[in-house]
Amino acid sequence: MSQGFPLLILALGTLGGVWFLAAAARKQVADAKGSPERSSLIHHHGDAPRPNMPGTEH
């Protein structure tokens, strides 16, 4: 076993762990929004803004 092999396993495991945590966070946000789609800023950049949620008018 070369000396770089355990380091490679650690690096790939770290990347896999970060990917898993990012996917879990994205799922949590999608579940909270009730929609897995991205916000309208990402999908329709430059369009009219979404209406305010009820009770948030200033």
VOBA-1610 file (N, C-alpha, C; in pm, whole numbers, padded with zeros to 5 digits, always signed):
BEGIN
Met+00085-00118+00000Met+00000+00000+00000Met+00090+00124+00000Ser+00068+00212-00095Ser+00148+00334-00100Ser+00104+00431+00009Gln+00187+00528+00034Gln+00155+00622+00141Gln+00044+00718+00104Gly+00021+00741-00024Gly-00084+00833-00065Gly-00223+00772-00065Phe-00230+00640-00056Phe-00360+00572-00064Phe-00454+00609+00052Pro-00410+00604+00179Pro-00501+00645+00288Pro-00544+00792+00277Leu-00453+00875+00228Leu-00488+01016+00210Leu-00595+01032+00103Leu-00586+00955-00004Leu-00687+00959-00110Leu-00823+00913-00056Ile-00823+00807+00023Ile-00948+00760+00083Ile-01007+00867+00175Leu-00924+00932+00253Leu-00972+01038+00342Leu-01028+01155+00262Ala-00960+01194+00154Ala-01007+01306+00072Ala-01141+01272+00006Leu-01151+01152-00051Leu-01278+01114-00116Leu-01390+01099-00014Gly-01358+01048+00104Gly-01459+01038+00209Gly-01507+01174+00255Thr-01415+01269+00264Thr-01452+01405+00303Thr-01543+01468+00198Leu-01506+01453+00071Leu-01590+01507-00036Leu-01728+01441-00036Gly-01732+01312-00016Gly-01860+01242-00009Gly-01944+01289+00108Gly-01880+01312+00222Gly-01953+01362+00339Gly-02008+01501+00317Val-01929+01588+00257Val-01975+01724+00228Val-02091+01721+00129Trp-02079+01636+00024Trp-02188+01623-00073Trp-02315+01574-00004Phe-02302+01475+00085Phe-02419+01422+00155Phe-02485+01529+00241Leu-02405+01606+00314Leu-02461+01712+00399Leu-02530+01820+00315Ala-02471+01855+00201Ala-02533+01955+00113Ala-02665+01904+00056Ala-02669+01777+00018Ala-02792+01720-00034Ala-02900+01714+00074Ala-02860+01681+00197Ala-02957+01676+00307Ala-03011+01816+00337Ala-02924+01918+00335Ala-02969+02055+00360Ala-03063+02101+00249Arg-03032+02067+00124Arg-03119+02106+00012Arg-03256+02040+00025Lys-03259+01913+00066Lys-03386+01843+00084Lys-03465+01907+00198Gln-03398+01946+00305Gln-03467+02009+00418Gln-03529+02142+00376Val-03458+02220+00296Val-03512+02347+00248Val-03628+02324+00153Ala-03616+02225+00064Ala-03724+02195-00030Ala-03847+02148+00044Asp-03830+02067+00148Asp-03945+02021+00226Asp-04010+02138+00300Ala-03930+02232+00351Ala-03985+02346+00422Ala-04061+02438+00327Lys-04012+02452+00203Lys-04079+02536+00104Lys-04202+02467+00047Gly-04208+02336+00056Gly-04318+02262-00004Gly-04299+02244-00154Ser-04181+02276-00204Ser-04153+02264-00347Ser-04005+02238-00365Pro-03968+02138-00445Pro-03826+02112-00466Pro-03760+02207-00566Glu-03839+02295-00628Glu-03783+02386-00727Glu-03705+02498-00659Arg-03617+02557-00736Arg-03540+02670-00684Arg-03628+02794-00682Ser-03578+02898-00618Ser-03656+03021-00608Ser-03671+03085-00746Ser-03762+03178-00756Ser-03786+03243-00885Ser-03666+03328-00926Leu-03582+03368-00833Leu-03463+03446-00868Leu-03371+03362-00957Ile-03362+03233-00928Ile-03274+03145-01006Ile-03340+03110-01140His-03468+03074-01137His-03536+03029-01258His-03571+03143-01352His-03614+03255-01299His-03665+03364-01383His-03594+03494-01346His-03466+03494-01354His-03389+03612-01316His-03430+03730-01403Gly-03468+03837-01339Gly-03508+03956-01412Gly-03658+03974-01423Asp-03735+03871-01388Asp-03881+03885-01392Asp-03929+03966-01271Ala-04057+03990-01267Ala-04116+04061-01154Ala-04097+03978-01027Pro-04080+04045-00913Pro-04061+03969-00790Pro-04188+03898-00748Arg-04170+03795-00669Arg-04286+03721-00617Arg-04362+03811-00520Pro-04492+03790-00505Pro-04568+03870-00406Pro-04525+03834-00265Asn-04541+03931-00176Asn-04506+03907-00036Asn-04596+03803+00026Met-04543+03734+00126Met-04624+03639+00203Met-04726+03720+00284Pro-04844+03668+00308Pro-04943+03742+00387Pro-04887+03777+00526Gly-04908+03899+00565Gly-04864+03945+00696Gly-04724+04003+00697Thr-04657+04011+00581Thr-04522+04066+00578Thr-04516+04201+00509Glu-04630+04263+00482Glu-04630+04393+00417Glu-04570+04497+00512His-04499+04593+00455His-04438+04697+00539His-04500+04829+00510
//
